[in-house]
Amino acid sequence: MPDQIERRLEALERANHRLARENVWMKRFFTLVLTLGVSLLLMGRATSQPDPQQQQAPPEEIVRAQRFELVDEKGNMIGLLGVTDAGATLSLMDNQGQTRGVFGVAKDNTTVFGLSDANGKPRVQVNAAANIAALNLLDGKGTNRALLQTRDDISALTLQDANGKVRALASVDAQQTTVTVRDPGENVRVLLGAKATDSSIGVADSSGNPRVLLIANDQNQRALLLNAQGQPVWKAP
């Protein structure tokens, strides 16, 4: 039985590493789109001075261009729609010129949406691609705190602390549902798993060694206490 739980822990670690790699990829893509929005903003500021004669021109029914600027009554840019080699991006700014919202569609048809706070820090990031969709929430320091993602084969929710350490992970795939709780060192301390044939609860020590196991299926139930080497010291029945 300890081997069975250890195999589950190893499988969970592999899935967690895969989710972490995807999280890094999505963060890089979000950064690319936000950078694109800021670049378009800086490009637009150089040409955003209002022209009184142009303001008096009658509006066009159809306008074709690679960049559109939205300005307030004082000529300050508050919106920008632009196209670059990376794709198309819509950026919205506050009255301080800070980019607060970015919506982009890349050349590979990946769609992203980002919201920033008054300090320009990304706080909400949404990603949608052909095989993955994700929602990422960040704190005021830019640290990832909650990530919800789904793919064709798995859905997962990851919660992180202020240091960016994973503290809780819940995942669902075709074979099982798994929930883990981790300590500040990211060691798995509590594992809850459910499959079609059985369910289990494992409690580990600070080194990640399973110490308490509860296992139940249609035929029997078992409780085990293990020492640090994984050897049973008590079991029932």
BELGI-V351620 format. One record per residue. N is the residue number from 0. OMEGA is omega as a letter, one per 30 degrees, with the letter a starting at -180 (none if undefined). Layout:
BEGIN
n=N omega=OMEGA
n=N omega=OMEGA
END
This chain:
BEGIN
n=0 omega=l
n=1 omega=l
n=2 omega=l
n=3 omega=l
n=4 omega=l
n=5 omega=l
n=6 omega=l
n=7 omega=l
n=8 omega=l
n=9 omega=l
n=10 omega=l
n=11 omega=l
n=12 omega=l
n=13 omega=l
n=14 omega=a
n=15 omega=l
n=16 omega=l
n=17 omega=l
n=18 omega=l
n=19 omega=l
n=20 omega=l
n=21 omega=l
n=22 omega=l
n=23 omega=l
n=24 omega=a
n=25 omega=l
n=26 omega=l
n=27 omega=a
n=28 omega=l
n=29 omega=l
n=30 omega=l
n=31 omega=a
n=32 omega=l
n=33 omega=l
n=34 omega=l
n=35 omega=l
n=36 omega=l
n=37 omega=l
n=38 omega=l
n=39 omega=l
n=40 omega=l
n=41 omega=l
n=42 omega=a
n=43 omega=a
n=44 omega=a
n=45 omega=a
n=46 omega=a
n=47 omega=l
n=48 omega=a
n=49 omega=l
n=50 omega=a
n=51 omega=a
n=52 omega=l
n=53 omega=l
n=54 omega=a
n=55 omega=a
n=56 omega=l
n=57 omega=a
n=58 omega=l
n=59 omega=l
n=60 omega=l
n=61 omega=l
n=62 omega=l
n=63 omega=a
n=64 omega=l
n=65 omega=l
n=66 omega=l
n=67 omega=l
n=68 omega=l
n=69 omega=a
n=70 omega=l
n=71 omega=a
n=72 omega=l
n=73 omega=a
n=74 omega=l
n=75 omega=a
n=76 omega=l
n=77 omega=l
n=78 omega=a
n=79 omega=l
n=80 omega=a
n=81 omega=l
n=82 omega=l
n=83 omega=l
n=84 omega=a
n=85 omega=a
n=86 omega=a
n=87 omega=a
n=88 omega=l
n=89 omega=l
n=90 omega=l
n=91 omega=a
n=92 omega=l
n=93 omega=a
n=94 omega=l
n=95 omega=a
n=96 omega=a
n=97 omega=l
n=98 omega=a
n=99 omega=l
n=100 omega=l
n=101 omega=l
n=102 omega=a
n=103 omega=l
n=104 omega=a
n=105 omega=a
n=106 omega=l
n=107 omega=l
n=108 omega=l
n=109 omega=a
n=110 omega=l
n=111 omega=l
n=112 omega=a
n=113 omega=l
n=114 omega=l
n=115 omega=l
n=116 omega=a
n=117 omega=l
n=118 omega=a
n=119 omega=l
n=120 omega=l
n=121 omega=a
n=122 omega=l
n=123 omega=l
n=124 omega=l
n=125 omega=a
n=126 omega=l
n=127 omega=l
n=128 omega=a
n=129 omega=a
n=130 omega=a
n=131 omega=l
n=132 omega=a
n=133 omega=l
n=134 omega=a
n=135 omega=l
n=136 omega=a
n=137 omega=l
n=138 omega=a
n=139 omega=l
n=140 omega=a
n=141 omega=l
n=142 omega=l
n=143 omega=a
n=144 omega=l
n=145 omega=l
n=146 omega=l
n=147 omega=a
n=148 omega=l
n=149 omega=l
n=150 omega=l
n=151 omega=a
n=152 omega=a
n=153 omega=l
n=154 omega=a
n=155 omega=l
n=156 omega=l
n=157 omega=l
n=158 omega=a
n=159 omega=l
n=160 omega=a
n=161 omega=l
n=162 omega=a
n=163 omega=l
n=164 omega=l
n=165 omega=a
n=166 omega=l
n=167 omega=a
n=168 omega=l
n=169 omega=a
n=170 omega=l
n=171 omega=l
n=172 omega=a
n=173 omega=a
n=174 omega=a
n=175 omega=l
n=176 omega=a
n=177 omega=l
n=178 omega=l
n=179 omega=l
n=180 omega=a
n=181 omega=l
n=182 omega=a
n=183 omega=l
n=184 omega=a
n=185 omega=l
n=186 omega=l
n=187 omega=a
n=188 omega=l
n=189 omega=l
n=190 omega=l
n=191 omega=a
n=192 omega=l
n=193 omega=l
n=194 omega=a
n=195 omega=a
n=196 omega=a
n=197 omega=l
n=198 omega=a
n=199 omega=l
n=200 omega=l
n=201 omega=l
n=202 omega=a
n=203 omega=l
n=204 omega=a
n=205 omega=l
n=206 omega=a
n=207 omega=l
n=208 omega=l
n=209 omega=a
n=210 omega=l
n=211 omega=l
n=212 omega=l
n=213 omega=a
n=214 omega=l
n=215 omega=l
n=216 omega=a
n=217 omega=a
n=218 omega=a
n=219 omega=l
n=220 omega=a
n=221 omega=l
n=222 omega=a
n=223 omega=l
n=224 omega=a
n=225 omega=l
n=226 omega=a
n=227 omega=l
n=228 omega=l
n=229 omega=l
n=230 omega=l
n=231 omega=l
n=232 omega=l
n=233 omega=l
n=234 omega=l
n=235 omega=f
n=236 omega=none
END
